[in-house]
Amino acid sequence: MRLDKFLKVSRIIKRRTVANEACDAERVTVNGRPAKAGYDVKVGDKISIRFGASTLNVEVLQVSETVRKDDAAGMYREI
């Protein structure tokens, strides 16, 4: 699954276009490297997202195309 779609489906970022823009601005890194929106997310990847002064670090636990709102938090674990 594409990185921008994963961020949207897991509800880390609300809209896919915003996730795409964050990737283009190099505010998203995967396993320590800046990642483009088309990066193929795999289970075990560590994603870091900079929001202004704060940083969100998560580990991918599950990748699925669709998920209910209640189950979205189960796709990742905060580090």
Rosetta constraint file for C-alpha pairs under 8 A:
AtomPair CA 1 CA 5 HARMONIC 6.81 0.50
AtomPair CA 1 CA 6 HARMONIC 6.47 0.50
AtomPair CA 1 CA 39 HARMONIC 7.94 0.50
AtomPair CA 1 CA 40 HARMONIC 5.37 0.50
AtomPair CA 1 CA 41 HARMONIC 5.58 0.50
AtomPair CA 1 CA 42 HARMONIC 7.76 0.50
AtomPair CA 1 CA 63 HARMONIC 7.19 0.50
AtomPair CA 1 CA 64 HARMONIC 7.85 0.50
AtomPair CA 1 CA 65 HARMONIC 7.39 0.50
AtomPair CA 2 CA 6 HARMONIC 6.20 0.50
AtomPair CA 2 CA 37 HARMONIC 6.46 0.50
AtomPair CA 2 CA 38 HARMONIC 4.97 0.50
AtomPair CA 2 CA 39 HARMONIC 5.47 0.50
AtomPair CA 2 CA 40 HARMONIC 4.95 0.50
AtomPair CA 2 CA 41 HARMONIC 6.10 0.50
AtomPair CA 3 CA 7 HARMONIC 6.26 0.50
AtomPair CA 3 CA 36 HARMONIC 7.54 0.50
AtomPair CA 3 CA 37 HARMONIC 5.21 0.50
AtomPair CA 3 CA 38 HARMONIC 5.93 0.50
AtomPair CA 3 CA 39 HARMONIC 5.35 0.50
AtomPair CA 3 CA 40 HARMONIC 6.19 0.50
AtomPair CA 3 CA 41 HARMONIC 5.72 0.50
AtomPair CA 4 CA 8 HARMONIC 6.42 0.50
AtomPair CA 4 CA 16 HARMONIC 5.78 0.50
AtomPair CA 4 CA 17 HARMONIC 7.86 0.50
AtomPair CA 4 CA 19 HARMONIC 5.11 0.50
AtomPair CA 4 CA 20 HARMONIC 5.46 0.50
AtomPair CA 4 CA 23 HARMONIC 7.63 0.50
AtomPair CA 4 CA 37 HARMONIC 5.04 0.50
AtomPair CA 4 CA 38 HARMONIC 7.08 0.50
AtomPair CA 5 CA 9 HARMONIC 5.99 0.50
AtomPair CA 5 CA 16 HARMONIC 6.07 0.50
AtomPair CA 5 CA 19 HARMONIC 7.87 0.50
AtomPair CA 6 CA 10 HARMONIC 5.86 0.50
AtomPair CA 6 CA 41 HARMONIC 7.42 0.50
AtomPair CA 6 CA 63 HARMONIC 7.48 0.50
AtomPair CA 7 CA 11 HARMONIC 6.05 0.50
AtomPair CA 7 CA 12 HARMONIC 5.24 0.50
AtomPair CA 7 CA 13 HARMONIC 5.49 0.50
AtomPair CA 7 CA 14 HARMONIC 7.97 0.50
AtomPair CA 7 CA 16 HARMONIC 7.37 0.50
AtomPair CA 7 CA 19 HARMONIC 6.55 0.50
AtomPair CA 8 CA 12 HARMONIC 6.29 0.50
AtomPair CA 8 CA 13 HARMONIC 5.32 0.50
AtomPair CA 8 CA 14 HARMONIC 5.75 0.50
AtomPair CA 8 CA 15 HARMONIC 5.73 0.50
AtomPair CA 8 CA 16 HARMONIC 5.38 0.50
AtomPair CA 8 CA 19 HARMONIC 7.10 0.50
AtomPair CA 9 CA 65 HARMONIC 7.34 0.50
AtomPair CA 9 CA 66 HARMONIC 6.70 0.50
AtomPair CA 9 CA 67 HARMONIC 6.91 0.50
AtomPair CA 9 CA 72 HARMONIC 7.08 0.50
AtomPair CA 10 CA 67 HARMONIC 7.79 0.50
AtomPair CA 10 CA 72 HARMONIC 4.81 0.50
AtomPair CA 10 CA 73 HARMONIC 6.47 0.50
AtomPair CA 10 CA 75 HARMONIC 6.18 0.50
AtomPair CA 10 CA 76 HARMONIC 7.57 0.50
AtomPair CA 11 CA 72 HARMONIC 6.51 0.50
AtomPair CA 11 CA 73 HARMONIC 7.71 0.50
AtomPair CA 13 CA 18 HARMONIC 7.16 0.50
AtomPair CA 13 CA 19 HARMONIC 6.14 0.50
AtomPair CA 14 CA 18 HARMONIC 7.44 0.50
AtomPair CA 14 CA 19 HARMONIC 7.94 0.50
AtomPair CA 15 CA 19 HARMONIC 6.41 0.50
AtomPair CA 16 CA 20 HARMONIC 6.08 0.50
AtomPair CA 17 CA 21 HARMONIC 6.19 0.50
AtomPair CA 18 CA 22 HARMONIC 6.19 0.50
AtomPair CA 19 CA 23 HARMONIC 6.31 0.50
AtomPair CA 19 CA 37 HARMONIC 7.58 0.50
AtomPair CA 20 CA 24 HARMONIC 6.26 0.50
AtomPair CA 20 CA 37 HARMONIC 5.47 0.50
AtomPair CA 21 CA 25 HARMONIC 6.17 0.50
AtomPair CA 22 CA 26 HARMONIC 6.38 0.50
AtomPair CA 22 CA 27 HARMONIC 5.40 0.50
AtomPair CA 22 CA 28 HARMONIC 6.38 0.50
AtomPair CA 23 CA 27 HARMONIC 5.90 0.50
AtomPair CA 23 CA 28 HARMONIC 5.31 0.50
AtomPair CA 23 CA 34 HARMONIC 7.87 0.50
AtomPair CA 23 CA 35 HARMONIC 6.37 0.50
AtomPair CA 23 CA 36 HARMONIC 5.34 0.50
AtomPair CA 23 CA 37 HARMONIC 5.49 0.50
AtomPair CA 24 CA 36 HARMONIC 6.41 0.50
AtomPair CA 24 CA 37 HARMONIC 7.20 0.50
AtomPair CA 26 CA 34 HARMONIC 5.76 0.50
AtomPair CA 26 CA 35 HARMONIC 7.02 0.50
AtomPair CA 26 CA 36 HARMONIC 7.75 0.50
AtomPair CA 27 CA 34 HARMONIC 7.51 0.50
AtomPair CA 27 CA 49 HARMONIC 5.79 0.50
AtomPair CA 27 CA 50 HARMONIC 5.31 0.50
AtomPair CA 27 CA 51 HARMONIC 7.81 0.50
AtomPair CA 28 CA 34 HARMONIC 6.03 0.50
AtomPair CA 28 CA 35 HARMONIC 6.17 0.50
AtomPair CA 28 CA 47 HARMONIC 7.05 0.50
AtomPair CA 28 CA 48 HARMONIC 5.72 0.50
AtomPair CA 28 CA 49 HARMONIC 4.61 0.50
AtomPair CA 28 CA 50 HARMONIC 6.64 0.50
AtomPair CA 29 CA 33 HARMONIC 5.04 0.50
AtomPair CA 29 CA 34 HARMONIC 4.18 0.50
AtomPair CA 29 CA 35 HARMONIC 5.24 0.50
AtomPair CA 29 CA 47 HARMONIC 5.74 0.50
AtomPair CA 29 CA 48 HARMONIC 5.17 0.50
AtomPair CA 29 CA 49 HARMONIC 6.59 0.50
AtomPair CA 30 CA 34 HARMONIC 6.34 0.50
AtomPair CA 30 CA 35 HARMONIC 5.92 0.50
AtomPair CA 30 CA 45 HARMONIC 6.56 0.50
AtomPair CA 30 CA 46 HARMONIC 5.58 0.50
AtomPair CA 30 CA 47 HARMONIC 4.53 0.50
AtomPair CA 30 CA 48 HARMONIC 6.38 0.50
AtomPair CA 31 CA 45 HARMONIC 6.20 0.50
AtomPair CA 31 CA 46 HARMONIC 5.08 0.50
AtomPair CA 31 CA 47 HARMONIC 6.40 0.50
AtomPair CA 32 CA 46 HARMONIC 7.89 0.50
AtomPair CA 32 CA 48 HARMONIC 7.84 0.50
AtomPair CA 35 CA 39 HARMONIC 6.31 0.50
AtomPair CA 41 CA 45 HARMONIC 6.86 0.50
AtomPair CA 41 CA 63 HARMONIC 7.68 0.50
AtomPair CA 42 CA 60 HARMONIC 7.15 0.50
AtomPair CA 42 CA 63 HARMONIC 7.04 0.50
AtomPair CA 43 CA 60 HARMONIC 5.15 0.50
AtomPair CA 43 CA 61 HARMONIC 5.41 0.50
AtomPair CA 43 CA 62 HARMONIC 5.83 0.50
AtomPair CA 43 CA 63 HARMONIC 6.67 0.50
AtomPair CA 44 CA 59 HARMONIC 6.06 0.50
AtomPair CA 44 CA 60 HARMONIC 5.20 0.50
AtomPair CA 44 CA 61 HARMONIC 6.25 0.50
AtomPair CA 45 CA 59 HARMONIC 5.77 0.50
AtomPair CA 45 CA 60 HARMONIC 5.44 0.50
AtomPair CA 46 CA 57 HARMONIC 7.11 0.50
AtomPair CA 46 CA 58 HARMONIC 5.78 0.50
AtomPair CA 46 CA 59 HARMONIC 4.47 0.50
AtomPair CA 46 CA 60 HARMONIC 6.44 0.50
AtomPair CA 47 CA 57 HARMONIC 5.81 0.50
AtomPair CA 47 CA 58 HARMONIC 5.32 0.50
AtomPair CA 47 CA 59 HARMONIC 6.20 0.50
AtomPair CA 47 CA 60 HARMONIC 7.59 0.50
AtomPair CA 48 CA 55 HARMONIC 6.75 0.50
AtomPair CA 48 CA 56 HARMONIC 5.63 0.50
AtomPair CA 48 CA 57 HARMONIC 4.44 0.50
AtomPair CA 48 CA 58 HARMONIC 6.45 0.50
AtomPair CA 49 CA 55 HARMONIC 5.59 0.50
AtomPair CA 49 CA 56 HARMONIC 5.15 0.50
AtomPair CA 49 CA 57 HARMONIC 6.53 0.50
AtomPair CA 50 CA 54 HARMONIC 5.99 0.50
AtomPair CA 50 CA 55 HARMONIC 4.39 0.50
AtomPair CA 50 CA 56 HARMONIC 6.39 0.50
AtomPair CA 51 CA 55 HARMONIC 5.84 0.50
AtomPair CA 51 CA 56 HARMONIC 7.54 0.50
AtomPair CA 56 CA 78 HARMONIC 7.57 0.50
AtomPair CA 57 CA 78 HARMONIC 5.88 0.50
AtomPair CA 57 CA 79 HARMONIC 5.43 0.50
AtomPair CA 58 CA 76 HARMONIC 6.15 0.50
AtomPair CA 58 CA 77 HARMONIC 5.36 0.50
AtomPair CA 58 CA 78 HARMONIC 4.33 0.50
AtomPair CA 58 CA 79 HARMONIC 5.34 0.50
AtomPair CA 59 CA 76 HARMONIC 5.46 0.50
AtomPair CA 59 CA 77 HARMONIC 5.23 0.50
AtomPair CA 59 CA 78 HARMONIC 6.42 0.50
AtomPair CA 59 CA 79 HARMONIC 6.81 0.50
AtomPair CA 60 CA 75 HARMONIC 6.24 0.50
AtomPair CA 60 CA 76 HARMONIC 4.57 0.50
AtomPair CA 60 CA 77 HARMONIC 6.69 0.50
AtomPair CA 61 CA 74 HARMONIC 7.28 0.50
AtomPair CA 61 CA 75 HARMONIC 5.24 0.50
AtomPair CA 61 CA 76 HARMONIC 4.97 0.50
AtomPair CA 61 CA 77 HARMONIC 6.84 0.50
AtomPair CA 62 CA 74 HARMONIC 7.36 0.50
AtomPair CA 62 CA 75 HARMONIC 4.64 0.50
AtomPair CA 62 CA 76 HARMONIC 6.77 0.50
AtomPair CA 63 CA 75 HARMONIC 6.55 0.50
AtomPair CA 67 CA 71 HARMONIC 6.30 0.50
AtomPair CA 67 CA 72 HARMONIC 6.06 0.50
AtomPair CA 68 CA 72 HARMONIC 6.22 0.50
AtomPair CA 71 CA 75 HARMONIC 7.46 0.50
AtomPair CA 73 CA 77 HARMONIC 7.66 0.50
